[in-house]
Amino acid sequence: MVKSYAVQRFPMATGFTNVYRPTRPLNGRRVFASPATPSPSSHSWCYEEEPCEYKPSHWLQLPHSKCGGERQSPVDIETRDTVTDERLGAFAFTKFDDKHAIKHVTNTGHSVKCVLKEDTVEVSGGGLGYVYSTLQFHFHWGSDKSDGSEHKVDSKRYPMEMHIVSKRKDLSLAEALTTPNGLAVLGFLIEVTLNAFD
């Protein structure tokens, strides 16, 4: 498996590999597809290959965890089972090109997280129903021997995945955390393509 230098930089610079969760069952949930659309300190937790008490299968035991139910991601999206929803339009990204929106970049001990300035970057549309203010984005990746996206599509895992985490603009963060649609996490699967110049 050949990976681009940009993707390889993440495990090289952080010393972390395979920072992604195992997929969870859909438990009867449906995945909808758009038509024609090609924290504060906490208990120690880790991914499968790291040494710690709270590996993914034990995350539900963490205080205030919501990992023991039937609504968790990541999942394996089977495209044959997706349901086309004509009402889902394109996402609208506001000020995502603002180079001054990043407040700081941090190594969380599990990933690389870019924290954004409050009320600077927004996302709406795509069936969200509200305008969301983007709080941060972070990455998941594998190693030089394995891909590391969290979600899979038709059982395929991708080299890397980016999550954009946003909260409803009309809610405080505390309110968003207790509201079913208070937070929105958009996942982007990153695939490496090689060209004649690589």
C-alpha positions in Angstrom: 0.0 0.0 0.0 1.4 3.4 -1.0 0.5 6.5 0.9 1.2 10.1 0.1 3.7 12.0 2.1 1.0 14.3 3.5 -0.9 11.4 5.0 2.3 9.8 6.3 3.2 13.1 8.1 0.5 12.6 10.7 1.8 9.4 12.3 5.4 10.5 11.8 4.9 13.9 13.5 2.6 12.6 16.4 3.9 9.1 17.0 0.3 7.9 16.9 -1.0 5.2 14.6 -4.4 3.6 14.0 -6.3 6.4 15.7 -9.8 5.3 14.6 -12.7 3.5 16.2 -14.1 0.2 15.1 -17.4 0.4 13.2 -20.7 -0.2 15.1 -23.9 -2.0 14.0 -26.5 0.2 12.3 -29.2 -1.3 14.5 -32.0 -0.7 12.1 -30.9 2.9 11.3 -31.1 4.1 7.7 -28.4 6.1 6.0 -29.7 8.8 3.7 -27.9 10.0 0.6 -28.2 13.3 -1.2 -29.2 12.7 -4.9 -26.5 13.2 -7.5 -23.9 14.1 -4.9 -20.8 12.3 -6.3 -12.8 19.2 26.1 -12.2 19.1 29.6 -9.9 16.5 31.2 -11.4 13.1 31.4 -10.6 9.4 32.1 -7.8 7.9 30.1 -9.2 6.2 27.0 -7.4 4.8 23.9 -7.8 2.9 20.7 -7.3 -0.8 20.2 -3.5 -0.9 19.9 -2.7 1.4 22.8 -2.2 0.2 26.3 -5.0 1.5 28.6 -8.1 0.3 30.5 -10.7 2.0 28.4 -10.4 0.5 24.9 -13.3 1.0 22.4 -15.2 -2.0 23.8 -15.1 -0.5 27.2 -15.9 3.2 26.3 -19.5 2.7 27.5 -18.1 2.4 31.0 -16.6 5.9 31.0 -18.5 8.4 33.1 -21.1 10.3 31.1 -20.5 8.0 28.1 -23.1 7.6 25.5 -21.2 4.8 23.8 -23.4 1.9 25.0 -26.5 2.6 23.0 -27.5 2.1 19.4 -26.8 5.5 17.9 -23.1 5.6 17.8 -20.8 6.1 14.9 -18.7 5.0 13.1 -20.6 2.6 10.9 -20.0 0.7 7.7 -22.2 2.4 5.1 -23.6 -0.1 2.7 -24.4 2.0 -0.4 -27.0 -0.5 -1.6 -29.0 0.1 1.6 -28.9 3.9 1.5 -32.1 5.8 0.9 -32.1 8.7 -1.5 -33.8 11.8 0.0 -34.6 14.5 -2.6 -34.9 17.0 0.2 -31.3 16.9 1.1 -29.5 19.7 -0.6 -25.8 20.7 -0.6 -24.1 21.8 2.5 -23.2 25.5 2.7 -19.8 26.3 4.2 -19.3 29.9 5.4 -15.8 31.3 5.9 -14.1 27.9 5.6 -11.5 29.7 3.6 -10.7 32.2 6.4 -7.0 31.6 7.1 -7.4 33.4 10.5 -10.3 31.2 11.7 -7.9 28.7 13.4 -7.4 29.6 17.1 -4.8 26.9 17.7 -3.7 23.4 16.7 -3.2 20.8 19.4 -2.0 17.3 19.8 -4.8 15.8 21.9 -2.9 12.6 22.7 -5.3 10.8 20.4 -5.4 13.0 17.3 -4.5 16.4 15.8 -7.3 18.9 16.5 -7.7 22.4 15.0 -9.7 24.6 17.3 -11.5 27.5 15.6 -12.4 31.0 16.8 -16.0 31.2 18.1 -18.7 32.2 15.7 -16.3 32.5 12.7 -17.0 29.5 10.6 -20.5 28.1 9.9 -22.1 25.2 8.1 -25.8 24.8 7.1 -27.9 23.0 4.5 -27.5 19.3 3.7 -30.6 18.5 5.8 -29.2 20.0 9.0 -32.2 22.2 9.6 -30.2 24.8 11.5 -27.1 27.0 11.1 -24.2 25.4 13.0 -21.1 27.2 14.3 -18.0 25.1 13.7 -15.9 24.5 16.9 -13.1 22.3 15.7 -12.0 19.7 13.2 -9.7 16.7 13.8 -8.3 13.7 12.0 -8.2 10.0 12.2 -5.6 7.8 10.4 -4.0 4.4 10.4 -0.4 3.4 10.0 1.9 2.7 7.0 0.3 -0.8 6.9 -3.3 0.0 7.4 -5.9 2.6 6.5 -7.4 4.6 9.3 -10.8 6.2 8.5 -13.4 5.5 11.1 -16.4 5.0 8.8 -16.3 2.4 6.1 -18.2 2.4 2.8 -19.1 -1.0 1.5 -16.5 -2.5 4.0 -13.7 -0.3 2.6 -11.7 1.8 5.0 -10.0 4.9 3.7 -6.5 6.2 4.6 -7.8 9.1 6.7 -10.9 10.8 7.9 -11.6 14.4 9.0 -14.4 15.3 11.4 -15.8 18.8 11.4 -17.5 19.4 14.8 -20.1 22.1 15.0 -22.8 23.2 17.4 -26.2 24.8 16.7 -25.6 28.6 16.5 -28.7 29.4 18.5 -27.6 27.3 21.5 -24.8 27.6 24.0 -22.4 24.7 24.1 -23.9 23.4 27.4 -27.4 23.4 25.7 -26.1 21.8 22.5 -24.6 18.9 24.5 -28.0 18.0 25.9 -30.0 18.6 22.8 -30.4 15.7 20.3 -29.5 17.8 17.3 -27.4 20.3 19.2 -24.1 19.0 17.6 -23.4 18.1 14.0 -20.3 16.1 13.0 -19.5 16.0 9.3 -17.1 13.2 8.3 -14.9 13.4 5.2 -13.2 10.3 3.9 -9.8 11.1 2.5 -8.4 9.0 -0.3 -4.9 9.3 -1.7 -4.5 9.6 -5.4 -1.1 9.4 -7.0 -0.3 11.2 -10.2 2.8 11.4 -12.4 4.4 14.0 -10.1 4.2 11.9 -6.9 
